[in-house]
């Protein structure tokens, strides 16, 4: 069970758990929304609530429990960590959700506080995977887009929430207003209502974008291949494809180019987080929790995977007095 206890509540962390009465939703990506349940309270930042609603899923945002604070996570607009100031023994607890230490062009900067207990995400658990400096990745994206747009149409595949908006900002800085579909434009409008300036064109079908000339387009990564074929067929121009994801450090994508633009922390950033947080106990969560705990252990940290058997009971009982 992945839960913390505060203000008389037992709180599920980014998912619904038996035995909890309230769920924390760290951000609006779909793999973190299972805590939104009919008949059960959920709380998130107001921006997260609006982004979730833009995808057609509405929930009433419950009040942040007494004794808990939401801190920026730096992952995407509205992403938050859950920070609990003090339990009966004077221990503080923080849950990161997805986070990063590098500053995104389209998200609030992360805030890291000291805490006795750290529950940390594990998306990139490998010591050997290091993201390049963001400014280098951004320059590479801008150069590639400007050069290829001279010769044809450039199509980026990216998450339509978070990564697409950061890409738009990056391209805008290079004087490019990309073409996006309505699904991305719906998310853009929430970003714009929170003062993130985005310059883009909306097209029902991307092939119709760019006024008949070359353009740079952004589509959800899952639709990149079919969109490429459609654009090639209709626009009759050369189409260059690209992805912008941290997984470019791990996998080879079926595209012309791949940029390792991540909105997660790599191992180095995790260590940076831990050095500021100075936790006495570290628990890893997420799909790579076991591997990440082992990587931290081999780097000299005391860390365990949360959400399995006895260790889970340990964290729950150790935080049970937080209320
Ligand atoms: Zn996420």
py3Dmol code that shows the C-alpha trace and the ligand (Angstrom):
import py3Dmol

protein = """\
ATOM      1  CA  UNK A   1       0.000   0.000   0.000  1.00  0.00           C
ATOM      2  CA  UNK A   2       1.314   3.374  -1.014  1.00  0.00           C
ATOM      3  CA  UNK A   3      -0.165   5.852   1.390  1.00  0.00           C
ATOM      4  CA  UNK A   4       0.698   8.513   3.907  1.00  0.00           C
ATOM      5  CA  UNK A   5      -1.376   9.685   6.828  1.00  0.00           C
ATOM      6  CA  UNK A   6      -1.973  13.304   7.740  1.00  0.00           C
ATOM      7  CA  UNK A   7      -4.728  15.529   9.098  1.00  0.00           C
ATOM      8  CA  UNK A   8      -6.913  12.549   9.919  1.00  0.00           C
ATOM      9  CA  UNK A   9      -6.659  11.256   6.346  1.00  0.00           C
ATOM     10  CA  UNK A  10      -5.041   8.234   4.804  1.00  0.00           C
ATOM     11  CA  UNK A  11      -3.822   9.501   1.420  1.00  0.00           C
ATOM     12  CA  UNK A  12      -3.177   7.421  -1.699  1.00  0.00           C
ATOM     13  CA  UNK A  13      -0.227   8.625  -3.767  1.00  0.00           C
ATOM     14  CA  UNK A  14      -1.129   8.912  -7.456  1.00  0.00           C
ATOM     15  CA  UNK A  15      -3.347   5.866  -7.269  1.00  0.00           C
ATOM     16  CA  UNK A  16      -6.350   4.477  -5.516  1.00  0.00           C
ATOM     17  CA  UNK A  17      -5.686   2.142  -2.613  1.00  0.00           C
ATOM     18  CA  UNK A  18      -7.971   0.158  -0.364  1.00  0.00           C
ATOM     19  CA  UNK A  19      -7.885   1.716   3.085  1.00  0.00           C
ATOM     20  CA  UNK A  20      -7.321   5.268   1.931  1.00  0.00           C
ATOM     21  CA  UNK A  21     -10.024   7.941   2.103  1.00  0.00           C
ATOM     22  CA  UNK A  22      -8.361  10.605  -0.063  1.00  0.00           C
ATOM     23  CA  UNK A  23      -6.011  10.512  -3.066  1.00  0.00           C
ATOM     24  CA  UNK A  24      -3.261  12.887  -4.127  1.00  0.00           C
ATOM     25  CA  UNK A  25      -2.934  13.479  -7.890  1.00  0.00           C
ATOM     26  CA  UNK A  26       0.567  14.824  -8.567  1.00  0.00           C
ATOM     27  CA  UNK A  27      -0.012  15.872 -12.192  1.00  0.00           C
ATOM     28  CA  UNK A  28      -2.271  15.427 -15.212  1.00  0.00           C
ATOM     29  CA  UNK A  29      -0.518  12.608 -17.127  1.00  0.00           C
ATOM     30  CA  UNK A  30      -2.897   9.697 -17.570  1.00  0.00           C
ATOM     31  CA  UNK A  31      -0.737   7.140 -15.742  1.00  0.00           C
ATOM     32  CA  UNK A  32      -1.180   9.179 -12.560  1.00  0.00           C
ATOM     33  CA  UNK A  33      -4.952   9.591 -12.580  1.00  0.00           C
ATOM     34  CA  UNK A  34      -6.216   6.338 -11.106  1.00  0.00           C
ATOM     35  CA  UNK A  35      -6.749   8.148  -7.790  1.00  0.00           C
ATOM     36  CA  UNK A  36      -9.656  10.031  -9.362  1.00  0.00           C
ATOM     37  CA  UNK A  37     -12.623   7.900  -8.370  1.00  0.00           C
ATOM     38  CA  UNK A  38     -16.307   8.535  -8.092  1.00  0.00           C
ATOM     39  CA  UNK A  39     -17.268   8.805  -4.435  1.00  0.00           C
ATOM     40  CA  UNK A  40     -13.722   9.367  -3.220  1.00  0.00           C
ATOM     41  CA  UNK A  41     -11.958  12.669  -2.602  1.00  0.00           C
ATOM     42  CA  UNK A  42      -8.924  13.651  -4.661  1.00  0.00           C
ATOM     43  CA  UNK A  43      -6.742  16.728  -4.488  1.00  0.00           C
ATOM     44  CA  UNK A  44      -4.299  18.260  -6.962  1.00  0.00           C
ATOM     45  CA  UNK A  45      -3.152  21.686  -8.054  1.00  0.00           C
ATOM     46  CA  UNK A  46      -5.875  23.760  -9.720  1.00  0.00           C
ATOM     47  CA  UNK A  47      -3.913  23.652 -13.012  1.00  0.00           C
ATOM     48  CA  UNK A  48      -3.883  19.856 -12.877  1.00  0.00           C
ATOM     49  CA  UNK A  49      -7.637  19.831 -12.349  1.00  0.00           C
ATOM     50  CA  UNK A  50      -8.090  22.090 -15.402  1.00  0.00           C
ATOM     51  CA  UNK A  51      -5.764  19.970 -17.573  1.00  0.00           C
ATOM     52  CA  UNK A  52      -7.579  16.785 -16.582  1.00  0.00           C
ATOM     53  CA  UNK A  53     -10.891  18.509 -17.410  1.00  0.00           C
ATOM     54  CA  UNK A  54      -9.507  19.538 -20.832  1.00  0.00           C
ATOM     55  CA  UNK A  55      -9.262  15.807 -21.537  1.00  0.00           C
ATOM     56  CA  UNK A  56     -12.912  15.386 -20.535  1.00  0.00           C
ATOM     57  CA  UNK A  57     -12.406  13.966 -17.055  1.00  0.00           C
ATOM     58  CA  UNK A  58     -13.877  16.117 -14.335  1.00  0.00           C
ATOM     59  CA  UNK A  59     -13.380  15.893 -10.589  1.00  0.00           C
ATOM     60  CA  UNK A  60     -14.008  18.150  -7.675  1.00  0.00           C
ATOM     61  CA  UNK A  61     -10.713  19.272  -6.227  1.00  0.00           C
ATOM     62  CA  UNK A  62     -10.710  18.424  -2.516  1.00  0.00           C
ATOM     63  CA  UNK A  63      -8.936  20.744  -0.097  1.00  0.00           C
ATOM     64  CA  UNK A  64      -5.279  20.037   0.658  1.00  0.00           C
ATOM     65  CA  UNK A  65      -5.336  18.332   4.066  1.00  0.00           C
ATOM     66  CA  UNK A  66      -4.221  20.291   7.077  1.00  0.00           C
ATOM     67  CA  UNK A  67      -0.495  19.740   7.622  1.00  0.00           C
ATOM     68  CA  UNK A  68       0.223  19.035   3.942  1.00  0.00           C
ATOM     69  CA  UNK A  69       1.669  21.415   1.335  1.00  0.00           C
ATOM     70  CA  UNK A  70       1.980  21.106  -2.442  1.00  0.00           C
ATOM     71  CA  UNK A  71       5.421  21.957  -3.873  1.00  0.00           C
ATOM     72  CA  UNK A  72       6.275  22.430  -7.561  1.00  0.00           C
ATOM     73  CA  UNK A  73       7.773  19.313  -9.145  1.00  0.00           C
ATOM     74  CA  UNK A  74       9.181  20.897 -12.340  1.00  0.00           C
ATOM     75  CA  UNK A  75       7.813  18.022 -14.466  1.00  0.00           C
ATOM     76  CA  UNK A  76       4.972  19.774 -16.325  1.00  0.00           C
ATOM     77  CA  UNK A  77       2.689  22.740 -15.698  1.00  0.00           C
ATOM     78  CA  UNK A  78       0.787  22.199 -12.459  1.00  0.00           C
ATOM     79  CA  UNK A  79       2.844  19.176 -11.343  1.00  0.00           C
ATOM     80  CA  UNK A  80       3.261  19.052  -7.593  1.00  0.00           C
ATOM     81  CA  UNK A  81       4.970  17.101  -4.836  1.00  0.00           C
ATOM     82  CA  UNK A  82       3.189  16.306  -1.598  1.00  0.00           C
ATOM     83  CA  UNK A  83       5.044  17.598   1.455  1.00  0.00           C
ATOM     84  CA  UNK A  84       4.001  16.806   4.993  1.00  0.00           C
ATOM     85  CA  UNK A  85       5.604  19.034   7.540  1.00  0.00           C
ATOM     86  CA  UNK A  86       5.597  17.037  10.709  1.00  0.00           C
ATOM     87  CA  UNK A  87       4.292  13.901  12.342  1.00  0.00           C
ATOM     88  CA  UNK A  88       3.876  13.258  16.031  1.00  0.00           C
ATOM     89  CA  UNK A  89       7.572  12.383  16.159  1.00  0.00           C
ATOM     90  CA  UNK A  90       8.529  15.548  14.319  1.00  0.00           C
ATOM     91  CA  UNK A  91       9.282  13.731  11.042  1.00  0.00           C
ATOM     92  CA  UNK A  92       8.673  15.347   7.685  1.00  0.00           C
ATOM     93  CA  UNK A  93       7.712  13.380   4.550  1.00  0.00           C
ATOM     94  CA  UNK A  94       7.833  14.290   0.866  1.00  0.00           C
ATOM     95  CA  UNK A  95       6.492  12.381  -2.163  1.00  0.00           C
ATOM     96  CA  UNK A  96       7.928  13.620  -5.467  1.00  0.00           C
ATOM     97  CA  UNK A  97       5.628  12.143  -8.148  1.00  0.00           C
ATOM     98  CA  UNK A  98       7.286  12.731 -11.558  1.00  0.00           C
ATOM     99  CA  UNK A  99       9.857  15.503 -11.151  1.00  0.00           C
ATOM    100  CA  UNK A 100      12.981  17.006 -12.667  1.00  0.00           C
ATOM    101  CA  UNK A 101      15.711  19.347 -11.498  1.00  0.00           C
ATOM    102  CA  UNK A 102      16.311  20.991 -14.900  1.00  0.00           C
ATOM    103  CA  UNK A 103      14.057  23.928 -15.713  1.00  0.00           C
ATOM    104  CA  UNK A 104      11.473  23.217 -18.395  1.00  0.00           C
ATOM    105  CA  UNK A 105      10.422  25.974 -20.803  1.00  0.00           C
ATOM    106  CA  UNK A 106       6.784  25.272 -19.905  1.00  0.00           C
ATOM    107  CA  UNK A 107       6.673  24.322 -16.212  1.00  0.00           C
ATOM    108  CA  UNK A 108       7.246  25.893 -12.841  1.00  0.00           C
ATOM    109  CA  UNK A 109      10.700  25.419 -11.313  1.00  0.00           C
ATOM    110  CA  UNK A 110      10.965  22.587  -8.802  1.00  0.00           C
ATOM    111  CA  UNK A 111      11.080  23.349  -5.084  1.00  0.00           C
ATOM    112  CA  UNK A 112      13.059  20.950  -2.911  1.00  0.00           C
ATOM    113  CA  UNK A 113      12.767  20.985   0.857  1.00  0.00           C
ATOM    114  CA  UNK A 114      14.537  18.991   3.522  1.00  0.00           C
ATOM    115  CA  UNK A 115      12.557  15.996   4.725  1.00  0.00           C
ATOM    116  CA  UNK A 116      13.158  13.025   6.986  1.00  0.00           C
ATOM    117  CA  UNK A 117      11.366  10.586   4.700  1.00  0.00           C
ATOM    118  CA  UNK A 118      11.631  10.789   0.905  1.00  0.00           C
ATOM    119  CA  UNK A 119       9.322   8.816  -1.405  1.00  0.00           C
ATOM    120  CA  UNK A 120      10.872   9.293  -4.839  1.00  0.00           C
ATOM    121  CA  UNK A 121       9.939   8.456  -8.446  1.00  0.00           C
ATOM    122  CA  UNK A 122      12.116   6.023 -10.399  1.00  0.00           C
ATOM    123  CA  UNK A 123      11.486   6.649 -14.128  1.00  0.00           C
ATOM    124  CA  UNK A 124      15.227   6.670 -14.993  1.00  0.00           C
ATOM    125  CA  UNK A 125      16.900   4.340 -12.493  1.00  0.00           C
ATOM    126  CA  UNK A 126      20.219   3.795 -14.283  1.00  0.00           C
ATOM    127  CA  UNK A 127      23.432   5.426 -13.099  1.00  0.00           C
ATOM    128  CA  UNK A 128      24.723   5.175 -16.663  1.00  0.00           C
ATOM    129  CA  UNK A 129      21.920   7.268 -18.209  1.00  0.00           C
ATOM    130  CA  UNK A 130      22.719  10.977 -18.068  1.00  0.00           C
ATOM    131  CA  UNK A 131      20.711  13.631 -19.847  1.00  0.00           C
ATOM    132  CA  UNK A 132      22.637  16.312 -21.699  1.00  0.00           C
ATOM    133  CA  UNK A 133      22.369  19.889 -20.583  1.00  0.00           C
ATOM    134  CA  UNK A 134      18.921  21.128 -21.585  1.00  0.00           C
ATOM    135  CA  UNK A 135      20.266  24.152 -23.443  1.00  0.00           C
ATOM    136  CA  UNK A 136      22.283  21.841 -25.755  1.00  0.00           C
ATOM    137  CA  UNK A 137      19.245  19.693 -26.522  1.00  0.00           C
ATOM    138  CA  UNK A 138      17.161  22.811 -27.155  1.00  0.00           C
ATOM    139  CA  UNK A 139      19.761  24.245 -29.571  1.00  0.00           C
ATOM    140  CA  UNK A 140      19.901  20.941 -31.435  1.00  0.00           C
ATOM    141  CA  UNK A 141      16.092  20.889 -31.813  1.00  0.00           C
ATOM    142  CA  UNK A 142      16.032  24.487 -33.030  1.00  0.00           C
ATOM    143  CA  UNK A 143      18.873  23.988 -35.550  1.00  0.00           C
ATOM    144  CA  UNK A 144      17.431  20.767 -36.912  1.00  0.00           C
ATOM    145  CA  UNK A 145      13.940  22.219 -37.299  1.00  0.00           C
ATOM    146  CA  UNK A 146      15.119  25.404 -39.026  1.00  0.00           C
ATOM    147  CA  UNK A 147      17.394  23.524 -41.439  1.00  0.00           C
ATOM    148  CA  UNK A 148      14.982  20.750 -42.379  1.00  0.00           C
ATOM    149  CA  UNK A 149      12.047  23.127 -42.776  1.00  0.00           C
ATOM    150  CA  UNK A 150      14.000  24.617 -45.685  1.00  0.00           C
ATOM    151  CA  UNK A 151      13.800  21.273 -47.443  1.00  0.00           C
ATOM    152  CA  UNK A 152      10.483  19.806 -46.347  1.00  0.00           C
ATOM    153  CA  UNK A 153       8.021  19.265 -43.523  1.00  0.00           C
ATOM    154  CA  UNK A 154       9.263  18.394 -40.032  1.00  0.00           C
ATOM    155  CA  UNK A 155       6.992  16.303 -37.791  1.00  0.00           C
ATOM    156  CA  UNK A 156       7.647  15.877 -34.072  1.00  0.00           C
ATOM    157  CA  UNK A 157       6.046  13.092 -32.063  1.00  0.00           C
ATOM    158  CA  UNK A 158       5.636  14.037 -28.405  1.00  0.00           C
ATOM    159  CA  UNK A 159       3.275  13.673 -25.447  1.00  0.00           C
ATOM    160  CA  UNK A 160       0.445  16.048 -26.213  1.00  0.00           C
ATOM    161  CA  UNK A 161       0.409  17.283 -22.628  1.00  0.00           C
ATOM    162  CA  UNK A 162       3.576  18.876 -21.285  1.00  0.00           C
ATOM    163  CA  UNK A 163       6.168  17.928 -23.884  1.00  0.00           C
ATOM    164  CA  UNK A 164       4.220  19.403 -26.805  1.00  0.00           C
ATOM    165  CA  UNK A 165       3.907  22.757 -25.029  1.00  0.00           C
ATOM    166  CA  UNK A 166       7.608  22.828 -24.173  1.00  0.00           C
ATOM    167  CA  UNK A 167       8.426  22.016 -27.810  1.00  0.00           C
ATOM    168  CA  UNK A 168       6.215  24.895 -28.981  1.00  0.00           C
ATOM    169  CA  UNK A 169       8.119  27.269 -26.686  1.00  0.00           C
ATOM    170  CA  UNK A 170      11.453  25.942 -27.948  1.00  0.00           C
ATOM    171  CA  UNK A 171      10.386  26.346 -31.589  1.00  0.00           C
ATOM    172  CA  UNK A 172       8.907  29.801 -30.919  1.00  0.00           C
ATOM    173  CA  UNK A 173      12.301  30.908 -29.636  1.00  0.00           C
ATOM    174  CA  UNK A 174      13.724  29.954 -33.047  1.00  0.00           C
ATOM    175  CA  UNK A 175      11.012  31.987 -34.799  1.00  0.00           C
ATOM    176  CA  UNK A 176       8.925  28.910 -35.725  1.00  0.00           C
ATOM    177  CA  UNK A 177       5.169  28.684 -34.970  1.00  0.00           C
ATOM    178  CA  UNK A 178       4.435  24.954 -35.293  1.00  0.00           C
ATOM    179  CA  UNK A 179       1.221  23.388 -36.555  1.00  0.00           C
ATOM    180  CA  UNK A 180      -0.648  21.249 -33.996  1.00  0.00           C
ATOM    181  CA  UNK A 181      -3.886  19.272 -33.976  1.00  0.00           C
ATOM    182  CA  UNK A 182      -6.946  20.115 -31.876  1.00  0.00           C
ATOM    183  CA  UNK A 183      -6.010  17.637 -29.104  1.00  0.00           C
ATOM    184  CA  UNK A 184      -2.787  19.549 -28.432  1.00  0.00           C
ATOM    185  CA  UNK A 185      -4.494  22.937 -28.925  1.00  0.00           C
ATOM    186  CA  UNK A 186      -7.003  22.076 -26.156  1.00  0.00           C
ATOM    187  CA  UNK A 187      -4.122  21.586 -23.717  1.00  0.00           C
ATOM    188  CA  UNK A 188      -2.382  24.703 -25.046  1.00  0.00           C
ATOM    189  CA  UNK A 189      -5.385  26.824 -24.070  1.00  0.00           C
ATOM    190  CA  UNK A 190      -5.049  25.775 -20.423  1.00  0.00           C
ATOM    191  CA  UNK A 191      -1.338  26.636 -20.521  1.00  0.00           C
ATOM    192  CA  UNK A 192      -2.102  30.010 -22.108  1.00  0.00           C
ATOM    193  CA  UNK A 193      -4.718  30.795 -19.455  1.00  0.00           C
ATOM    194  CA  UNK A 194      -1.888  30.369 -16.931  1.00  0.00           C
ATOM    195  CA  UNK A 195       0.378  32.831 -18.731  1.00  0.00           C
ATOM    196  CA  UNK A 196       2.486  30.392 -20.744  1.00  0.00           C
ATOM    197  CA  UNK A 197       2.823  32.162 -24.123  1.00  0.00           C
ATOM    198  CA  UNK A 198       2.483  29.778 -27.045  1.00  0.00           C
ATOM    199  CA  UNK A 199       2.530  30.697 -30.743  1.00  0.00           C
ATOM    200  CA  UNK A 200       1.089  27.942 -32.978  1.00  0.00           C
ATOM    201  CA  UNK A 201      -1.339  27.151 -35.762  1.00  0.00           C
ATOM    202  CA  UNK A 202      -4.194  24.654 -35.383  1.00  0.00           C
ATOM    203  CA  UNK A 203      -5.122  22.339 -38.247  1.00  0.00           C
ATOM    204  CA  UNK A 204      -7.810  19.659 -38.285  1.00  0.00           C
ATOM    205  CA  UNK A 205      -5.479  17.576 -40.392  1.00  0.00           C
ATOM    206  CA  UNK A 206      -1.802  18.395 -40.213  1.00  0.00           C
ATOM    207  CA  UNK A 207      -1.376  17.978 -43.956  1.00  0.00           C
ATOM    208  CA  UNK A 208      -3.433  21.153 -44.355  1.00  0.00           C
ATOM    209  CA  UNK A 209      -1.055  23.199 -42.192  1.00  0.00           C
ATOM    210  CA  UNK A 210       1.602  25.669 -43.201  1.00  0.00           C
ATOM    211  CA  UNK A 211      -0.484  27.390 -45.881  1.00  0.00           C
ATOM    212  CA  UNK A 212       0.584  24.858 -48.498  1.00  0.00           C
ATOM    213  CA  UNK A 213       4.306  25.368 -47.832  1.00  0.00           C
ATOM    214  CA  UNK A 214       6.787  23.696 -45.536  1.00  0.00           C
ATOM    215  CA  UNK A 215       6.101  23.688 -41.805  1.00  0.00           C
ATOM    216  CA  UNK A 216       7.029  22.124 -38.486  1.00  0.00           C
ATOM    217  CA  UNK A 217       4.228  20.058 -36.934  1.00  0.00           C
ATOM    218  CA  UNK A 218       3.722  18.373 -33.566  1.00  0.00           C
ATOM    219  CA  UNK A 219       1.488  15.330 -33.033  1.00  0.00           C
ATOM    220  CA  UNK A 220       1.005  12.840 -30.254  1.00  0.00           C
ATOM    221  CA  UNK A 221       3.853  10.329 -30.525  1.00  0.00           C
ATOM    222  CA  UNK A 222       1.385   7.464 -30.995  1.00  0.00           C
ATOM    223  CA  UNK A 223       0.109   9.106 -34.206  1.00  0.00           C
ATOM    224  CA  UNK A 224       3.454  10.077 -35.721  1.00  0.00           C
ATOM    225  CA  UNK A 225       3.719   7.272 -38.249  1.00  0.00           C
ATOM    226  CA  UNK A 226       0.192   7.560 -39.652  1.00  0.00           C
ATOM    227  CA  UNK A 227       0.444  11.366 -39.729  1.00  0.00           C
ATOM    228  CA  UNK A 228       3.709  11.155 -41.653  1.00  0.00           C
ATOM    229  CA  UNK A 229       2.088   8.935 -44.300  1.00  0.00           C
ATOM    230  CA  UNK A 230      -0.931  11.205 -44.510  1.00  0.00           C
ATOM    231  CA  UNK A 231       1.157  14.368 -44.850  1.00  0.00           C
ATOM    232  CA  UNK A 232       3.435  12.782 -47.466  1.00  0.00           C
ATOM    233  CA  UNK A 233       0.427  11.675 -49.468  1.00  0.00           C
ATOM    234  CA  UNK A 234      -1.427  14.976 -49.330  1.00  0.00           C
ATOM    235  CA  UNK A 235       1.332  17.590 -49.222  1.00  0.00           C
ATOM    236  CA  UNK A 236       3.624  15.692 -51.617  1.00  0.00           C
ATOM    237  CA  UNK A 237       6.734  16.894 -49.879  1.00  0.00           C
ATOM    238  CA  UNK A 238       9.607  15.295 -48.057  1.00  0.00           C
ATOM    239  CA  UNK A 239       8.668  14.680 -44.402  1.00  0.00           C
ATOM    240  CA  UNK A 240      11.325  14.477 -41.669  1.00  0.00           C
ATOM    241  CA  UNK A 241      10.273  12.814 -38.397  1.00  0.00           C
ATOM    242  CA  UNK A 242      11.620  13.412 -34.901  1.00  0.00           C
ATOM    243  CA  UNK A 243      10.835  12.478 -31.309  1.00  0.00           C
ATOM    244  CA  UNK A 244      11.649  14.472 -28.176  1.00  0.00           C
ATOM    245  CA  UNK A 245      11.804  12.159 -25.163  1.00  0.00           C
ATOM    246  CA  UNK A 246      14.249  11.082 -22.495  1.00  0.00           C
ATOM    247  CA  UNK A 247      13.774   7.515 -23.730  1.00  0.00           C
ATOM    248  CA  UNK A 248      15.929   8.555 -26.702  1.00  0.00           C
ATOM    249  CA  UNK A 249      18.803   7.723 -24.308  1.00  0.00           C
ATOM    250  CA  UNK A 250      17.570   4.129 -24.006  1.00  0.00           C
ATOM    251  CA  UNK A 251      15.843   3.180 -27.233  1.00  0.00           C
ATOM    252  CA  UNK A 252      16.177   3.670 -30.968  1.00  0.00           C
ATOM    253  CA  UNK A 253      13.017   5.130 -32.478  1.00  0.00           C
ATOM    254  CA  UNK A 254      11.842   4.617 -36.036  1.00  0.00           C
ATOM    255  CA  UNK A 255      12.337   8.297 -36.917  1.00  0.00           C
ATOM    256  CA  UNK A 256      14.903  10.377 -38.809  1.00  0.00           C
ATOM    257  CA  UNK A 257      16.224  11.875 -35.582  1.00  0.00           C
ATOM    258  CA  UNK A 258      15.626  11.606 -31.825  1.00  0.00           C
ATOM    259  CA  UNK A 259      16.255  14.249 -29.173  1.00  0.00           C
ATOM    260  CA  UNK A 260      16.675  13.324 -25.510  1.00  0.00           C
ATOM    261  CA  UNK A 261      14.481  16.093 -24.152  1.00  0.00           C
ATOM    262  CA  UNK A 262      13.162  14.708 -20.874  1.00  0.00           C
ATOM    263  CA  UNK A 263      10.752  16.039 -18.288  1.00  0.00           C
ATOM    264  CA  UNK A 264      12.014  13.531 -15.710  1.00  0.00           C
ATOM    265  CA  UNK A 265      15.066  13.414 -13.481  1.00  0.00           C
ATOM    266  CA  UNK A 266      17.966  11.171 -14.455  1.00  0.00           C
ATOM    267  CA  UNK A 267      20.045   9.458 -11.763  1.00  0.00           C
ATOM    268  CA  UNK A 268      22.336  12.481 -11.439  1.00  0.00           C
ATOM    269  CA  UNK A 269      19.358  14.764 -10.822  1.00  0.00           C
ATOM    270  CA  UNK A 270      17.956  12.286  -8.291  1.00  0.00           C
ATOM    271  CA  UNK A 271      21.238  12.475  -6.385  1.00  0.00           C
ATOM    272  CA  UNK A 272      21.082  16.285  -6.590  1.00  0.00           C
ATOM    273  CA  UNK A 273      17.546  16.172  -5.167  1.00  0.00           C
ATOM    274  CA  UNK A 274      18.620  13.858  -2.349  1.00  0.00           C
ATOM    275  CA  UNK A 275      21.603  16.083  -1.483  1.00  0.00           C
ATOM    276  CA  UNK A 276      19.218  19.017  -0.889  1.00  0.00           C
ATOM    277  CA  UNK A 277      16.440  16.978   0.729  1.00  0.00           C
ATOM    278  CA  UNK A 278      18.851  15.147   3.077  1.00  0.00           C
ATOM    279  CA  UNK A 279      16.373  12.373   3.948  1.00  0.00           C
ATOM    280  CA  UNK A 280      17.040   9.853   6.681  1.00  0.00           C
ATOM    281  CA  UNK A 281      14.965   7.262   4.811  1.00  0.00           C
ATOM    282  CA  UNK A 282      14.482   6.867   1.038  1.00  0.00           C
ATOM    283  CA  UNK A 283      11.689   4.824  -0.576  1.00  0.00           C
ATOM    284  CA  UNK A 284      11.478   4.405  -4.333  1.00  0.00           C
ATOM    285  CA  UNK A 285       8.197   4.154  -6.252  1.00  0.00           C
ATOM    286  CA  UNK A 286       7.117   3.713  -9.872  1.00  0.00           C
ATOM    287  CA  UNK A 287       7.758   1.189 -12.599  1.00  0.00           C
ATOM    288  CA  UNK A 288      11.522   0.995 -11.956  1.00  0.00           C
ATOM    289  CA  UNK A 289      11.371   1.190  -8.166  1.00  0.00           C
ATOM    290  CA  UNK A 290      13.378  -1.983  -7.510  1.00  0.00           C
ATOM    291  CA  UNK A 291      16.128  -1.138  -9.964  1.00  0.00           C
ATOM    292  CA  UNK A 292      16.326   2.451  -8.720  1.00  0.00           C
ATOM    293  CA  UNK A 293      16.612   1.325  -5.085  1.00  0.00           C
ATOM    294  CA  UNK A 294      19.488  -0.975  -6.086  1.00  0.00           C
ATOM    295  CA  UNK A 295      21.215   1.843  -8.011  1.00  0.00           C
ATOM    296  CA  UNK A 296      20.915   4.123  -4.985  1.00  0.00           C
ATOM    297  CA  UNK A 297      22.242   1.378  -2.716  1.00  0.00           C
ATOM    298  CA  UNK A 298      25.273   0.848  -4.933  1.00  0.00           C
ATOM    299  CA  UNK A 299      25.880   4.619  -4.838  1.00  0.00           C
ATOM    300  CA  UNK A 300      26.003   4.390  -1.042  1.00  0.00           C
ATOM    301  CA  UNK A 301      22.456   5.364  -0.063  1.00  0.00           C
ATOM    302  CA  UNK A 302      20.097   3.478   2.177  1.00  0.00           C
ATOM    303  CA  UNK A 303      17.046   3.061  -0.024  1.00  0.00           C
ATOM    304  CA  UNK A 304      14.207   0.564  -0.376  1.00  0.00           C
ATOM    305  CA  UNK A 305      11.451  -0.045  -2.831  1.00  0.00           C
ATOM    306  CA  UNK A 306       8.047   1.048  -1.566  1.00  0.00           C
ATOM    307  CA  UNK A 307       4.847  -0.847  -2.269  1.00  0.00           C
ATOM    308  CA  UNK A 308       6.003  -4.375  -1.672  1.00  0.00           C
ATOM    309  CA  UNK A 309       5.204  -6.465   1.370  1.00  0.00           C
ATOM    310  CA  UNK A 310       7.000  -5.771   4.592  1.00  0.00           C
ATOM    311  CA  UNK A 311       8.715  -2.613   3.436  1.00  0.00           C
ATOM    312  CA  UNK A 312       5.378  -1.104   2.559  1.00  0.00           C
ATOM    313  CA  UNK A 313       4.057  -1.877   5.982  1.00  0.00           C
ATOM    314  CA  UNK A 314       7.153  -0.217   7.397  1.00  0.00           C
ATOM    315  CA  UNK A 315       6.582   3.117   5.668  1.00  0.00           C
ATOM    316  CA  UNK A 316       2.869   3.069   6.393  1.00  0.00           C
ATOM    317  CA  UNK A 317       3.420   2.377  10.072  1.00  0.00           C
ATOM    318  CA  UNK A 318       6.266   4.869  10.224  1.00  0.00           C
ATOM    319  CA  UNK A 319       4.017   7.557   8.809  1.00  0.00           C
ATOM    320  CA  UNK A 320       0.875   6.402  10.561  1.00  0.00           C
ATOM    321  CA  UNK A 321       1.345   8.917  13.333  1.00  0.00           C
ATOM    322  CA  UNK A 322       1.468  11.860  10.962  1.00  0.00           C
ATOM    323  CA  UNK A 323      -2.085  12.845  11.736  1.00  0.00           C
TER     324      UNK A 323
END
"""
ligand_1 = """\
1
ZN
Zn 4.290 12.510 -15.934
"""
view = py3Dmol.view(width=600, height=400)
view.addModel(protein, "pdb")
view.setStyle({"model": 0}, {"cartoon": {"style": "trace"}})
view.addModel(ligand_1, "xyz")
view.setStyle({"model": 1}, {"stick": {}})
view.zoomTo()
view.show()
